[in-house]
Amino acid sequence: MSLLFLSGDLILFGILFELQALALLGLLLQPQTSISSNTTQVKANASAALYLLGYTLLSGSFYAYGSYQVYDLYGTTSIYLLQDITLPDSIYMCFFIAGAIKLALAPFHI
């Protein structure tokens, strides 16, 4: 987690941010044991894991496209070099949509 916030690069930040979902995905796919052998819990966990994987890929694609646009315009993805530059609104929208999907804002999150 500390590497995520210490990373000074957009690409590395995006990769580390998406890797956090793997821990939750592992918890969802772990078999559940209960007193009554009910298979509905396993199916619900598999469905939740697919939703998690889907919105992780969706938000990651918006973040990757925004990072690509930054690199295409300025030739760098270093956060330290980009902090004094005003980015176009389309790049801000890509990062906003990616964050809104991950942070569970009402119209964007499943």
C-alpha positions in Angstrom: 0.0 0.0 0.0 2.8 2.4 0.8 4.4 1.7 -2.6 1.1 2.9 -4.2 1.3 6.4 -2.6 5.1 6.7 -3.0 5.1 5.9 -6.7 6.0 8.9 -8.8 4.8 7.5 -12.1 1.3 7.3 -13.5 1.8 3.8 -14.9 3.2 2.3 -11.7 0.5 4.0 -9.7 -2.2 2.4 -12.0 -0.7 -1.0 -11.8 -0.3 -0.9 -8.0 -3.9 0.4 -7.7 -5.3 -2.4 -9.8 -3.3 -5.0 -7.8 -5.2 -4.1 -4.7 -8.3 -5.7 -6.2 -6.5 -9.1 -6.4 -6.7 -9.5 -2.6 -10.4 -8.9 -2.6 -10.8 -11.2 -5.6 -8.9 -14.0 -3.7 -11.2 -13.6 -0.7 -14.3 -13.8 -2.9 -13.1 -17.0 -4.7 -12.1 -18.8 -1.5 -14.5 -21.6 -0.8 -16.9 -21.0 2.0 -17.8 -23.6 4.6 -21.0 -23.5 6.6 -23.0 -25.8 8.8 -25.5 -26.5 6.1 -24.0 -27.4 2.7 -25.7 -24.6 0.7 -24.3 -24.0 -2.8 -26.0 -20.6 -3.2 -23.2 -18.9 -1.2 -20.6 -20.2 -3.6 -22.6 -19.0 -6.6 -23.1 -15.6 -5.1 -19.3 -15.3 -4.4 -18.5 -16.3 -8.0 -20.9 -13.7 -9.3 -19.4 -11.0 -7.1 -15.9 -12.0 -8.3 -17.0 -11.6 -11.9 -18.5 -8.2 -11.2 -15.3 -7.2 -9.4 -13.2 -8.3 -12.3 -15.4 -6.5 -14.8 -15.4 -3.2 -13.1 -11.7 -3.5 -12.4 -11.0 -4.0 -16.1 -13.4 -1.2 -17.0 -11.8 1.4 -14.7 -8.4 0.2 -15.6 -9.1 0.8 -19.3 -10.1 4.4 -18.6 -7.0 5.0 -16.5 -4.7 3.4 -19.1 -6.2 5.5 -21.9 -5.7 8.7 -19.8 -2.1 7.7 -19.0 -1.6 7.1 -22.7 -2.9 10.5 -23.6 -0.6 12.1 -21.0 2.4 10.2 -22.5 1.4 11.1 -26.0 1.1 14.8 -25.2 4.0 15.3 -22.9 6.4 12.4 -23.4 6.5 11.5 -19.7 4.3 9.9 -17.1 6.3 11.2 -14.1 3.9 12.8 -11.6 6.7 15.1 -10.5 7.2 16.5 -14.0 3.5 16.8 -14.7 2.5 18.7 -11.5 2.9 22.2 -13.0 1.2 21.3 -16.3 -2.4 21.9 -17.0 -3.9 18.8 -18.5 -6.7 18.9 -21.0 -10.3 18.2 -19.8 -10.4 14.8 -21.7 -7.6 13.4 -19.6 -9.2 14.7 -16.4 -12.4 13.0 -17.4 -10.6 9.7 -18.0 -9.1 9.8 -14.6 -12.3 10.9 -13.0 -14.4 8.1 -14.5 -11.7 5.5 -13.5 -11.7 6.8 -10.0 -15.5 7.1 -9.8 -15.9 3.4 -10.8 -13.4 2.3 -8.1 -14.7 4.6 -5.4 -18.4 3.5 -5.9 -19.9 6.8 -6.9 -23.6 6.2 -7.6 -24.0 6.4 -11.3 -20.7 4.8 -12.2 -20.4 1.8 -9.9 -22.3 -1.4 -10.6 
